[in-house]
């Protein structure tokens, strides 16, 4: 049975080998014929002489054609076997890929042996005859040009070698004195003469700069004589002697080895002969190397088609031949060692072939190989996944693969399936499984049936499943959360291998550790989930511990950013009970809304609220007013805007950038103290432009302004230019502003302003001058630019962690000295004084302190007038972060008299992992009254549902919330602005 298999495989690759050998011989011979035609036919010889030369060249051409023909035959044979699924049939009856490779490798060994016989016995004789016939046809009876790198015998039996011969001048000369003309030979070791150069003339060889080596009977060097000039009588014409020598191509491997040893003993570098020797060996072994490399590669490329295999064979053979010729040339020139120059193209192929051969029957390699041999792979790409399976089958005549107990890896996912089917159609892959388990970084699920499709780039494009349960992670307001779900059907879409959208029908989900008996479970007819972004559900039933407790027509939430509460709110505020219920809805994908009603049963009041949210903005409408935010971006421009309406204030702003111009549109109305001011609207355009020595900032602005009963229109332009010069430690800055404004109001002159603010600095000394000149004025109080002429001087320095700065100023217009400042900074503190230089008096003091301890940070500030007119309060803020305790506090202290004025604090205490206590309040010591306060106690069930109660001075509230979807709770802000966090 084994011999029958080998004979069967031999019948597959022997005919293609014959055809390939003839094809490569014809191709190479054509190049030789083209080269000989110009030489032979142009001298009047016929086609008979041309084909005689070609016939003498055929042995050497055959040695070159056999390796390429073997590679092409292997690829062709394996392509046909794989096309008929015969490789899989052999595997099915127990033949391994290594065993199937055996006849091909034996074929390579036989061809290498054949190449050796041809190269060793046929090529030398054929090359000698070719050279003699070629020289006879080309030169005829004329003087023959001497040949280089040949051995020839003189008329008296001496052996000669010449490395280079040009115009009668020879270089690299070696003479074996076999006749004993210079010195009688000692046994079998003749005298050897070497010379750097020499010249032949009238049967005389004149050697220059050489040496004579004498050996004893055992071959050891006995004496070494040097000479500058030596004449030898040859007794024959030198051209005839040189012509009678043999080139390296006319020598067998044994003759080449002997000549290399002779040259080494003579002290001559045999580099050219070494390159020829190793190159001959590399060519002889090429069929075996190509068979070792081409057989496993042929298994991989089999179902790509025989044409593809032939193209790859031509490419590998051509590339190897070109690299071989290049490295041989580098070796002859001394760039590479002779063995490396000959073997460099062959060794990587041999190593790669051995590795591929050893990996043929490994399980992972086998299944990758199976995929590449699928019947429909002739024009397709490699599959975007790898897999292992317990059983594998290929239904004949169908373009699909069926596996049992398969584990498939693709992108960042691993799929385990009881039954597995894969197919490829029009370059796109589709896999199906039953009894599957899918695992990934952010998504894992178990399904009865699952289908995965891939895009042209090999990434997962979509996934659909039936009767499934799974888990996905997302970033919640506090921590990483897990969403667990079940569904009758689900479909997911991916982009770049990442889950982008999941739609499920008849779905249930929760963020609790399990679905059955969870503190809360949401069931919905339709669930749409966008990781880290949105969650939408339709016809929602909420259950707790298996009992249905609530229903909503829709539920929508922005994951990680808070949103609409899943449960209604019940509480008491202002001495009255209330019930707040939000009705969420979805206008379209990623656009959620909520309509809320707050009902006060006692007074019968109903207060509505409205909320819209999308990826790039939101809208809130309630009793306190309206707030709208939005932003957008296109390829041409970007924009952002806000709109707020509240009692006594209206403000709208829209800004963006287009073509590197920044634009701003604003409208604002304020009412305070019975007066109003309005910008309706104000528009500005600005851009920075290059300018010699710096940049100029151009601003165009204008608008309509109202102050009380006055109305004015303004259009203006300003140019801001800042240039700075540095010369060693000295620096000079020249900020300049030019401004021109036109006002449309009777009796108002247009305003023109030029502002110069030069400043010169040297080390810690800085001297500046501010000048503003112009004419005209603004009719508006909010737009005043008074004239200015001031001198300023500042001194600063630092030493051992302390830094001081002193600033003084003088107003030239009023002739007054301006208040100065003196500041001292150090680690954790800052002290600043405001003083009058003339007469010297301190007017104001500001002191800031900061300190940090393990779990505690403190900040304090005190500002006071030093003239006794006003004593400022001390403000102290702190943050506490300890195990189970977090909080902030603030204290206001009167300094005169020294007493507590007001204090506020907000603390959260974790009683145990499931219970949390929150306390917040603000107390006025001067009135001995609690301004505001609240206490919150909550209990979290299974880490996913929080129940609690919040009691405060304004009322109380029952808490039912899901931490994964919660908004920030325990909202508390002191009424004293100085005690607010960060204040």
VOBA-90896 format. One line per 4 residues: their letters; for each residue x, y negated, z negated of C-alpha. Coordinates in steps of 0.05 Angstrom, whole numbers, plus 5000, padded with zeros to 4 digits. Layout:
// residues N
A = X Y Z | ...
//
This chain:
// residues 983
XXXX = 5000 5000 5000 | 5057 4953 4983 | 5093 4967 5049 | 5028 4956 5086
XXXX = 5021 4887 5054 | 5093 4869 5072 | 5083 4892 5144 | 5018 4853 5147
XXXX = 5052 4789 5123 | 5111 4802 5170 | 5063 4804 5228 | 5037 4737 5205
XXXX = 5103 4700 5205 | 5146 4735 5257 | 5108 4710 5319 | 5106 4638 5294
XXXX = 5180 4643 5279 | 5195 4664 5350 | 5155 4607 5378 | 5184 4557 5329
XXXX = 5255 4580 5343 | 5246 4571 5417 | 5214 4503 5405 | 5270 4477 5362
XXXX = 5323 4507 5409 | 5290 4472 5468 | 5287 4407 5429 | 5360 4409 5408
XXXX = 5383 4435 5476 | 5347 4377 5510 | 5390 4328 5471 | 5453 4366 5492
XXXX = 5431 4368 5566 | 5418 4293 5566 | 5488 4280 5538 | 5522 4327 5588
XXXX = 5484 4304 5649 | 5518 4236 5654 | 5587 4268 5647 | 5579 4331 5690
XXXX = 5531 4311 5746 | 5564 4243 5756 | 5629 4279 5775 | 5597 4319 5831
XXXX = 5585 4384 5794 | 5520 4421 5802 | 5467 4446 5754 | 5502 4514 5749
XXXX = 5561 4483 5712 | 5513 4443 5668 | 5474 4505 5646 | 5539 4544 5637
XXXX = 5561 4492 5586 | 5492 4495 5553 | 5496 4571 5549 | 5564 4567 5514
XXXX = 5533 4518 5464 | 5472 4562 5448 | 5504 4601 5389 | 5519 4538 5350
XXXX = 5450 4509 5368 | 5416 4573 5344 | 5449 4567 5275 | 5417 4498 5269
XXXX = 5349 4518 5296 | 5338 4581 5254 | 5327 4545 5186 | 5276 4496 5215
XXXX = 5240 4552 5252 | 5236 4594 5188 | 5205 4536 5149 | 5154 4522 5204
XXXX = 5136 4596 5210 | 5125 4601 5134 | 5079 4540 5132 | 5041 4564 5194
XXXX = 5031 4635 5167 | 5008 4612 5097 | 4962 4561 5128 | 4927 4615 5168
XXXX = 4923 4662 5108 | 4894 4607 5063 | 4846 4585 5118 | 4816 4654 5118
XXXX = 4816 4658 5042 | 4862 4718 5048 | 4909 4691 4994 | 4851 4691 4945
XXXX = 4832 4761 4969 | 4902 4786 4954 | 4899 4755 4885 | 4831 4786 4873
XXXX = 4860 4856 4883 | 4919 4843 4837 | 4974 4813 4880 | 5008 4754 4846
XXXX = 5033 4695 4885 | 5105 4715 4868 | 5093 4783 4898 | 5064 4752 4960
XXXX = 5125 4707 4965 | 5172 4767 4966 | 5169 4782 5042 | 5180 4709 5059
XXXX = 5242 4704 5015 | 5270 4770 5042 | 5258 4740 5111 | 5301 4680 5090
XXXX = 5356 4727 5066 | 5356 4765 5132 | 5359 4700 5172 | 5417 4674 5130
XXXX = 5454 4739 5144 | 5440 4731 5218 | 5465 4659 5216 | 5529 4683 5182
XXXX = 5543 4735 5236 | 5530 4684 5292 | 5572 4630 5258 | 5630 4677 5241
XXXX = 5637 4717 5306 | 5598 4684 5363 | 5606 4609 5350 | 5684 4605 5348
XXXX = 5693 4641 5414 | 5635 4603 5447 | 5661 4536 5422 | 5731 4550 5448
XXXX = 5704 4570 5516 | 5659 4509 5516 | 5717 4461 5501 | 5762 4491 5555
XXXX = 5706 4490 5607 | 5686 4419 5588 | 5758 4393 5593 | 5768 4430 5658
XXXX = 5707 4397 5689 | 5720 4328 5661 | 5796 4322 5667 | 5813 4370 5723
XXXX = 5890 4371 5735 | 5904 4303 5704 | 5944 4292 5641 | 5903 4318 5582
XXXX = 5891 4273 5523 | 5919 4303 5459 | 5869 4331 5408 | 5868 4313 5335
XXXX = 5863 4357 5272 | 5885 4421 5310 | 5938 4474 5298 | 5982 4494 5356
XXXX = 6045 4535 5366 | 6108 4508 5399 | 6148 4546 5451 | 6196 4571 5397
XXXX = 6141 4598 5351 | 6135 4538 5304 | 6065 4519 5279 | 6045 4446 5286
XXXX = 5986 4404 5257 | 5969 4331 5275 | 5915 4292 5237 | 5912 4231 5284
XXXX = 5941 4217 5354 | 5935 4150 5389 | 5976 4126 5449 | 6033 4174 5438
XXXX = 6037 4158 5363 | 6021 4216 5316 | 6003 4211 5242 | 5996 4263 5188
XXXX = 6045 4314 5218 | 6058 4383 5188 | 6108 4433 5218 | 6118 4505 5195
XXXX = 6190 4523 5215 | 6175 4596 5230 | 6235 4601 5277 | 6284 4577 5223
XXXX = 6313 4521 5264 | 6318 4474 5204 | 6333 4526 5151 | 6330 4602 5152
XXXX = 6265 4627 5119 | 6268 4659 5050 | 6227 4721 5060 | 6156 4706 5083
XXXX = 6159 4632 5064 | 6185 4586 5119 | 6210 4516 5111 | 6155 4463 5116
XXXX = 6166 4393 5145 | 6116 4336 5133 | 6119 4266 5160 | 6075 4204 5155
XXXX = 6083 4188 5229 | 6121 4208 5292 | 6126 4199 5367 | 6130 4251 5423
XXXX = 6176 4235 5482 | 6209 4281 5534 | 6207 4346 5494 | 6231 4309 5431
XXXX = 6190 4297 5367 | 6217 4238 5327 | 6191 4241 5255 | 6191 4182 5207
XXXX = 6184 4177 5131 | 6179 4251 5114 | 6205 4308 5072 | 6229 4380 5079
XXXX = 6204 4433 5031 | 6247 4495 5018 | 6217 4556 4984 | 6248 4617 4953
XXXX = 6230 4690 4966 | 6172 4687 4916 | 6142 4624 4948 | 6163 4576 4894
XXXX = 6188 4507 4914 | 6264 4510 4911 | 6286 4443 4939 | 6255 4380 4966
XXXX = 6293 4336 5016 | 6269 4269 5041 | 6285 4233 5105 | 6269 4167 5139
XXXX = 6280 4193 5210 | 6287 4264 5239 | 6290 4287 5312 | 6267 4356 5334
XXXX = 6277 4388 5402 | 6211 4418 5425 | 6229 4446 5493 | 6159 4436 5523
XXXX = 6109 4382 5542 | 6073 4357 5480 | 6006 4346 5515 | 6005 4420 5535
XXXX = 6022 4441 5464 | 5967 4398 5434 | 5916 4423 5484 | 5933 4494 5465
XXXX = 5909 4482 5393 | 5841 4499 5362 | 5790 4453 5332 | 5754 4468 5266
XXXX = 5691 4486 5305 | 5730 4542 5340 | 5752 4574 5274 | 5716 4625 5232
XXXX = 5705 4615 5157 | 5766 4659 5144 | 5810 4618 5190 | 5786 4553 5160
XXXX = 5801 4579 5089 | 5872 4599 5111 | 5885 4531 5143 | 5860 4495 5081
XXXX = 5909 4535 5038 | 5966 4520 5086 | 5952 4445 5084 | 5949 4445 5009
XXXX = 6016 4481 5004 | 6045 4430 5052 | 6019 4372 5008 | 5969 4348 5061
XXXX = 5898 4330 5042 | 5852 4381 5077 | 5789 4338 5067 | 5762 4345 5139
XXXX = 5770 4421 5139 | 5738 4426 5069 | 5677 4387 5092 | 5672 4433 5153
XXXX = 5679 4495 5111 | 5625 4476 5060 | 5580 4448 5114 | 5584 4515 5151
XXXX = 5564 4552 5087 | 5506 4504 5073 | 5478 4514 5144 | 5485 4590 5137
XXXX = 5446 4591 5072 | 5393 4541 5096 | 5342 4595 5118 | 5343 4625 5048
XXXX = 5337 4556 5015 | 5280 4536 5062 | 5244 4602 5047 | 5252 4593 4972
XXXX = 5227 4521 4975 | 5176 4529 5032 | 5139 4590 5006 | 5109 4560 4941
XXXX = 5100 4494 4977 | 5064 4530 5032 | 5015 4560 4982 | 5000 4489 4958
XXXX = 4992 4461 5029 | 4957 4522 5058 | 4886 4496 5064 | 4909 4428 5086
XXXX = 4913 4462 5154 | 4966 4493 5199 | 4976 4427 5235 | 4990 4392 5169
XXXX = 5039 4448 5151 | 5075 4441 5217 | 5080 4366 5209 | 5108 4374 5139
XXXX = 5158 4426 5164 | 5183 4379 5219 | 5188 4323 5168 | 5228 4364 5117
XXXX = 5273 4395 5170 | 5287 4328 5203 | 5299 4291 5137 | 5345 4346 5112
XXXX = 5385 4347 5177 | 5393 4270 5177 | 5414 4270 5103 | 5463 4327 5118
XXXX = 5497 4289 5174 | 5500 4225 5131 | 5530 4259 5070 | 5581 4297 5113
XXXX = 5604 4230 5142 | 5610 4200 5072 | 5651 4261 5050 | 5699 4255 5109
XXXX = 5708 4181 5093 | 5725 4197 5021 | 5662 4167 4990 | 5637 4235 4966
XXXX = 5676 4298 4947 | 5676 4349 5005 | 5633 4401 4970 | 5582 4349 4947
XXXX = 5578 4319 5017 | 5559 4386 5046 | 5513 4413 4991 | 5478 4348 4969
XXXX = 5416 4358 5015 | 5411 4432 5000 | 5417 4435 4924 | 5355 4393 4907
XXXX = 5313 4436 4954 | 5340 4500 4922 | 5327 4476 4851 | 5256 4451 4869
XXXX = 5242 4516 4904 | 5264 4557 4845 | 5221 4516 4797 | 5161 4522 4843
XXXX = 5171 4597 4851 | 5177 4608 4775 | 5113 4567 4764 | 5071 4602 4816
XXXX = 5033 4648 4769 | 5028 4602 4709 | 4955 4592 4691 | 4953 4516 4697
XXXX = 4993 4517 4761 | 4949 4572 4789 | 4884 4534 4780 | 4914 4471 4809
XXXX = 4936 4515 4868 | 4866 4544 4874 | 4837 4474 4880 | 4885 4457 4935
XXXX = 4865 4520 4972 | 4790 4506 4971 | 4759 4515 5041 | 4735 4444 5047
XXXX = 4802 4414 5029 | 4828 4411 5100 | 4813 4337 5106 | 4802 4319 5032
XXXX = 4847 4293 4978 | 4871 4327 4915 | 4818 4337 4861 | 4816 4285 4806
XXXX = 4814 4338 4752 | 4848 4401 4728 | 4817 4461 4693 | 4824 4530 4664
XXXX = 4772 4585 4668 | 4760 4656 4644 | 4729 4677 4711 | 4733 4646 4779
XXXX = 4698 4662 4845 | 4692 4632 4915 | 4627 4649 4950 | 4644 4663 5023
XXXX = 4616 4615 5073 | 4599 4563 5020 | 4639 4502 5001 | 4637 4510 4926
XXXX = 4675 4540 4868 | 4641 4577 4812 | 4675 4589 4744 | 4655 4618 4678
XXXX = 4683 4593 4611 | 4716 4532 4643 | 4754 4475 4609 | 4760 4415 4655
XXXX = 4802 4352 4643 | 4789 4287 4680 | 4804 4214 4664 | 4802 4210 4588
XXXX = 4750 4265 4581 | 4751 4340 4568 | 4692 4383 4589 | 4679 4453 4565
XXXX = 4625 4492 4604 | 4594 4561 4600 | 4581 4557 4675 | 4618 4510 4722
XXXX = 4609 4492 4795 | 4650 4442 4836 | 4644 4416 4907 | 4675 4362 4950
XXXX = 4636 4326 5004 | 4661 4269 5048 | 4720 4256 5002 | 4678 4250 4939
XXXX = 4678 4302 4883 | 4619 4329 4844 | 4621 4378 4786 | 4563 4412 4751
XXXX = 4560 4451 4687 | 4513 4489 4642 | 4522 4496 4567 | 4572 4439 4566
XXXX = 4609 4399 4514 | 4640 4332 4536 | 4692 4296 4493 | 4723 4228 4504
XXXX = 4750 4168 4466 | 4683 4132 4457 | 4633 4184 4480 | 4621 4257 4463
XXXX = 4560 4299 4477 | 4532 4369 4483 | 4483 4384 4539 | 4447 4442 4570
XXXX = 4461 4415 4640 | 4510 4362 4662 | 4532 4332 4728 | 4593 4287 4739
XXXX = 4610 4250 4803 | 4676 4216 4820 | 4691 4154 4862 | 4742 4150 4918
XXXX = 4797 4132 4868 | 4785 4196 4828 | 4753 4160 4769 | 4687 4181 4738
XXXX = 4631 4144 4773 | 4568 4172 4741 | 4544 4225 4693 | 4475 4255 4684
XXXX = 4453 4306 4633 | 4391 4342 4609 | 4373 4365 4538 | 4432 4331 4505
XXXX = 4458 4304 4440 | 4519 4263 4429 | 4556 4207 4395 | 4587 4140 4418
XXXX = 4627 4089 4379 | 4622 4014 4379 | 4649 3955 4339 | 4599 3933 4287
XXXX = 4598 3868 4247 | 4640 3899 4191 | 4673 3962 4219 | 4674 4014 4274
XXXX = 4605 4045 4279 | 4580 4110 4309 | 4515 4116 4347 | 4487 4187 4346
XXXX = 4433 4205 4395 | 4392 4260 4428 | 4353 4256 4493 | 4314 4297 4542
XXXX = 4350 4264 4600 | 4407 4215 4605 | 4447 4181 4659 | 4513 4143 4649
XXXX = 4553 4100 4696 | 4627 4085 4690 | 4676 4034 4716 | 4751 4044 4714
XXXX = 4739 4107 4673 | 4703 4068 4618 | 4630 4079 4599 | 4590 4018 4622
XXXX = 4517 4038 4616 | 4477 4095 4586 | 4403 4105 4600 | 4365 4159 4562
XXXX = 4293 4183 4564 | 4255 4210 4503 | 4315 4190 4461 | 4328 4187 4386
XXXX = 4386 4150 4355 | 4415 4129 4288 | 4480 4104 4258 | 4473 4152 4200
XXXX = 4517 4214 4194 | 4463 4259 4223 | 4395 4253 4257 | 4355 4304 4218
XXXX = 4328 4274 4154 | 4368 4210 4163 | 4351 4148 4122 | 4329 4117 4187
XXXX = 4320 4144 4257 | 4296 4106 4319 | 4257 4144 4371 | 4243 4112 4438
XXXX = 4213 4131 4505 | 4272 4095 4540 | 4340 4076 4511 | 4391 4032 4547
XXXX = 4460 4028 4515 | 4518 3984 4537 | 4579 3999 4493 | 4601 3942 4448
XXXX = 4548 3897 4481 | 4474 3915 4481 | 4423 3964 4457 | 4352 3964 4485
XXXX = 4294 4011 4468 | 4222 4015 4491 | 4162 4042 4451 | 4202 4047 4387
XXXX = 4181 4090 4327 | 4223 4082 4265 | 4224 4138 4215 | 4257 4146 4147
XXXX = 4273 4215 4119 | 4229 4246 4172 | 4168 4200 4161 | 4147 4147 4212
XXXX = 4146 4079 4177 | 4145 4027 4233 | 4130 4015 4306 | 4155 3964 4356
XXXX = 4138 3957 4430 | 4210 3938 4444 | 4276 3932 4407 | 4337 3894 4434
XXXX = 4403 3879 4399 | 4472 3851 4416 | 4520 3901 4386 | 4575 3872 4342
XXXX = 4545 3801 4343 | 4482 3810 4302 | 4413 3801 4330 | 4340 3816 4316
XXXX = 4324 3852 4251 | 4298 3922 4260 | 4250 3915 4201 | 4202 3859 4178
XXXX = 4221 3813 4120 | 4179 3806 4058 | 4194 3755 4004 | 4174 3694 3964
XXXX = 4196 3622 3976 | 4171 3556 3948 | 4125 3593 3901 | 4091 3627 3958
XXXX = 4095 3698 3988 | 4113 3705 4061 | 4117 3759 4115 | 4165 3750 4174
XXXX = 4159 3796 4234 | 4202 3791 4297 | 4176 3818 4364 | 4237 3831 4409
XXXX = 4231 3837 4484 | 4276 3843 4545 | 4267 3800 4607 | 4319 3838 4647
XXXX = 4384 3875 4636 | 4428 3842 4583 | 4376 3787 4570 | 4340 3796 4504
XXXX = 4290 3754 4468 | 4250 3753 4404 | 4186 3719 4383 | 4179 3712 4308
XXXX = 4120 3695 4262 | 4127 3677 4189 | 4060 3682 4153 | 4045 3650 4085
XXXX = 3980 3682 4060 | 3967 3632 4004 | 3967 3569 4048 | 3949 3604 4112
XXXX = 4009 3574 4148 | 4040 3609 4208 | 4108 3584 4230 | 4132 3610 4298
XXXX = 4204 3619 4321 | 4234 3637 4387 | 4302 3667 4406 | 4335 3684 4472
XXXX = 4405 3713 4481 | 4448 3734 4539 | 4522 3747 4551 | 4540 3674 4563
XXXX = 4493 3637 4517 | 4432 3635 4472 | 4370 3594 4456 | 4340 3584 4387
XXXX = 4275 3548 4374 | 4244 3539 4305 | 4214 3490 4256 | 4283 3457 4246
XXXX = 4293 3443 4320 | 4321 3471 4384 | 4392 3494 4400 | 4415 3518 4468
XXXX = 4485 3541 4488 | 4510 3567 4554 | 4572 3576 4597 | 4588 3602 4666
XXXX = 4643 3611 4716 | 4648 3619 4791 | 4706 3624 4839 | 4703 3548 4849
XXXX = 4689 3520 4779 | 4672 3535 4707 | 4624 3501 4659 | 4596 3502 4588
XXXX = 4540 3463 4556 | 4500 3452 4493 | 4432 3421 4477 | 4406 3407 4407
XXXX = 4341 3374 4385 | 4329 3358 4312 | 4296 3305 4270 | 4330 3238 4285
XXXX = 4381 3266 4333 | 4382 3290 4405 | 4446 3312 4438 | 4464 3345 4504
XXXX = 4533 3359 4532 | 4556 3392 4596 | 4629 3399 4615 | 4673 3440 4661
XXXX = 4728 3440 4712 | 4727 3439 4788 | 4786 3433 4835 | 4831 3417 4774
XXXX = 4786 3358 4755 | 4755 3360 4686 | 4685 3332 4683 | 4640 3315 4625
XXXX = 4567 3296 4622 | 4537 3275 4555 | 4471 3248 4530 | 4459 3231 4456
XXXX = 4409 3193 4414 | 4416 3178 4340 | 4368 3143 4292 | 4393 3119 4225
XXXX = 4370 3064 4179 | 4316 3040 4226 | 4365 3029 4284 | 4381 3074 4342
XXXX = 4439 3083 4390 | 4439 3122 4454 | 4484 3146 4510 | 4437 3161 4567
XXXX = 4478 3189 4599 | 4554 3183 4599 | 4596 3214 4655 | 4672 3222 4660
XXXX = 4722 3253 4708 | 4795 3264 4690 | 4857 3297 4718 | 4932 3298 4706
XXXX = 4974 3280 4767 | 5049 3285 4777 | 5087 3220 4771 | 5162 3205 4774
XXXX = 5190 3218 4705 | 5126 3248 4677 | 5051 3253 4689 | 4995 3204 4695
XXXX = 4926 3219 4666 | 4871 3189 4708 | 4801 3180 4678 | 4739 3154 4713
XXXX = 4679 3142 4666 | 4614 3106 4661 | 4543 3108 4635 | 4482 3075 4606
XXXX = 4485 3053 4533 | 4432 3028 4486 | 4442 2996 4417 | 4377 2973 4386
XXXX = 4346 2926 4437 | 4410 2917 4477 | 4422 2957 4541 | 4486 2958 4582
XXXX = 4514 2995 4641 | 4589 3009 4645 | 4637 3037 4697 | 4710 3042 4683
XXXX = 4777 3072 4700 | 4839 3084 4658 | 4910 3107 4673 | 4952 3138 4617
XXXX = 5025 3146 4632 | 5076 3174 4583 | 5150 3176 4597 | 5205 3197 4550
XXXX = 5281 3187 4556 | 5333 3222 4514 | 5406 3203 4507 | 5440 3247 4456
XXXX = 5406 3235 4388 | 5371 3173 4415 | 5302 3180 4446 | 5256 3128 4477
XXXX = 5182 3139 4493 | 5140 3091 4535 | 5066 3107 4531 | 5026 3060 4575
XXXX = 4951 3053 4585 | 4916 3012 4638 | 4841 3005 4631 | 4789 2967 4672
XXXX = 4714 2966 4655 | 4656 2933 4691 | 4593 2917 4650 | 4527 2902 4683
XXXX = 4497 2852 4635 | 4486 2779 4644 | 4538 2735 4612 | 4587 2792 4599
XXXX = 4656 2788 4631 | 4689 2849 4658 | 4741 2878 4610 | 4814 2890 4628
XXXX = 4864 2920 4580 | 4938 2939 4582 | 4965 2978 4523 | 5039 2989 4512
XXXX = 5067 3031 4455 | 5142 3038 4462 | 5179 3075 4407 | 5253 3087 4397
XXXX = 5278 3141 4350 | 5346 3159 4322 | 5351 3217 4273 | 5300 3201 4218
XXXX = 5291 3128 4238 | 5235 3107 4285 | 5216 3037 4308 | 5153 3025 4347
XXXX = 5112 2968 4376 | 5039 2970 4397 | 5013 2916 4444 | 4944 2910 4475
XXXX = 4930 2851 4522 | 4875 2833 4569 | 4813 2793 4579 | 4739 2804 4571
XXXX = 4703 2845 4518 | 4650 2898 4510 | 4579 2880 4490 | 4573 2946 4452
XXXX = 4598 2958 4381 | 4615 3031 4398 | 4661 3010 4454 | 4705 2956 4424
XXXX = 4779 2950 4443 | 4807 2890 4405 | 4873 2856 4420 | 4933 2886 4385
XXXX = 5005 2868 4369 | 5038 2908 4314 | 5107 2930 4293 | 5118 2996 4257
XXXX = 5177 3026 4223 | 5183 3097 4195 | 5237 3134 4158 | 5238 3208 4144
XXXX = 5286 3260 4117 | 5289 3329 4086 | 5335 3362 4035 | 5330 3427 3996
XXXX = 5257 3441 4015 | 5232 3370 4001 | 5212 3323 4056 | 5199 3248 4048
XXXX = 5171 3198 4097 | 5161 3123 4091 | 5119 3081 4140 | 5113 3005 4144
XXXX = 5076 2959 4192 | 5068 2885 4210 | 5010 2854 4247 | 5037 2798 4291
XXXX = 4969 2770 4308 | 4947 2758 4236 | 5018 2749 4208 | 5004 2800 4153
XXXX = 5044 2858 4127 | 5003 2922 4136 | 4995 2973 4079 | 5051 3025 4079
XXXX = 5051 3098 4062 | 5101 3141 4024 | 5094 3216 4026 | 5132 3273 3992
XXXX = 5121 3345 4014 | 5146 3410 3984 | 5126 3482 3980 | 5055 3483 3954
XXXX = 5046 3409 3942 | 5039 3341 3975 | 5039 3272 3943 | 5023 3209 3983
XXXX = 5019 3136 3963 | 4988 3076 3999 | 5021 3011 3977 | 5024 2938 3993
XXXX = 5097 2915 4007 | 5085 2841 3991 | 5075 2835 3934 | 5095 2907 3919
XXXX = 5036 2945 3889 | 5010 3016 3895 | 4937 3020 3917 | 4920 3094 3928
XXXX = 4946 3162 3907 | 4930 3230 3939 | 4956 3295 3909 | 4947 3365 3938
XXXX = 4969 3431 3907 | 4966 3503 3933 | 4986 3568 3899 | 4977 3642 3914
XXXX = 4977 3701 3867 | 4960 3775 3879 | 4886 3775 3895 | 4878 3700 3882
XXXX = 4892 3637 3921 | 4880 3566 3895 | 4877 3497 3927 | 4869 3431 3891
XXXX = 4862 3359 3913 | 4858 3293 3875 | 4851 3224 3906 | 4844 3160 3865
XXXX = 4852 3085 3869 | 4911 3059 3828 | 4883 2990 3815 | 4833 3018 3764
XXXX = 4772 3003 3808 | 4756 3076 3819 | 4777 3142 3789 | 4772 3200 3837
XXXX = 4750 3271 3821 | 4793 3332 3821 | 4769 3385 3871 | 4792 3457 3860
XXXX = 4777 3515 3908 | 4795 3588 3901 | 4788 3655 3936 | 4788 3722 3900
XXXX = 4801 3788 3935 | 4809 3849 3891 | 4787 3921 3893 | 4712 3919 3896
XXXX = 4708 3844 3884 | 4708 3787 3935 | 4688 3716 3923 | 4699 3641 3930
XXXX = 4690 3586 3879 | 4696 3510 3874 | 4699 3462 3816 | 4692 3386 3813
XXXX = 4723 3352 3751 | 4715 3279 3730 | 4783 3249 3710 | 4757 3191 3669
XXXX = 4728 3215 3625 | 4759 3283 3636 | 4701 3332 3641 | 4670 3385 3686
XXXX = 4621 3355 3736 | 4598 3411 3781 | 4617 3483 3798 | 4596 3533 3851
XXXX = 4613 3606 3864 | 4594 3664 3907 | 4617 3735 3889 | 4604 3804 3918
XXXX = 4618 3862 3872 | 4620 3934 3896 | 4591 3974 3838 | 4605 4040 3874
XXXX = 4610 4058 3948 | 4534 4054 3956 | 4514 3997 3909 | 4532 3924 3918
XXXX = 4517 3864 3874 | 4520 3793 3900 | 4517 3730 3856 | 4519 3659 3881
XXXX = 4502 3593 3848 | 4516 3519 3838 | 4512 3485 3769 | 4511 3410 3753
XXXX = 4544 3400 3685 | 4526 3327 3681 | 4451 3344 3684 | 4458 3413 3652
XXXX = 4418 3441 3709 | 4425 3500 3757 | 4421 3467 3825 | 4414 3532 3863
XXXX = 4427 3605 3852 | 4413 3674 3877 | 4426 3747 3858 | 4425 3804 3907
XXXX = 4426 3878 3891 | 4429 3928 3948 | 4437 4002 3957 | 4463 4033 4022
XXXX = 4437 4102 4039 | 4486 4148 4076 | 4524 4086 4099 | 4470 4068 4150
XXXX = 4409 4037 4116 | 4411 3983 4063 | 4353 3971 4014 | 4354 3915 3963
XXXX = 4324 3853 3933 | 4349 3782 3933 | 4323 3734 3879 | 4339 3660 3880
XXXX = 4316 3592 3857 | 4277 3585 3922 | 4242 3652 3918 | 4258 3724 3929
XXXX = 4266 3771 3987 | 4262 3846 3999 | 4320 3871 4040 | 4314 3927 4091
XXXX = 4369 3926 4143 | 4417 3969 4184 | 4489 3948 4170 | 4511 3966 4240
XXXX = 4462 3913 4268 | 4460 3864 4211 | 4473 3790 4212 | 4515 3757 4157
XXXX = 4476 3761 4092 | 4482 3725 4025 | 4480 3659 4061 | 4500 3607 4010
XXXX = 4528 3537 4017 | 4538 3488 3960 | 4498 3424 3965 | 4560 3386 3941
XXXX = 4599 3375 4005 | 4665 3372 3967 | 4655 3443 3941 | 4638 3475 4007
XXX = 4686 3529 4030 | 4742 3498 4068 | 4721 3429 4044
//
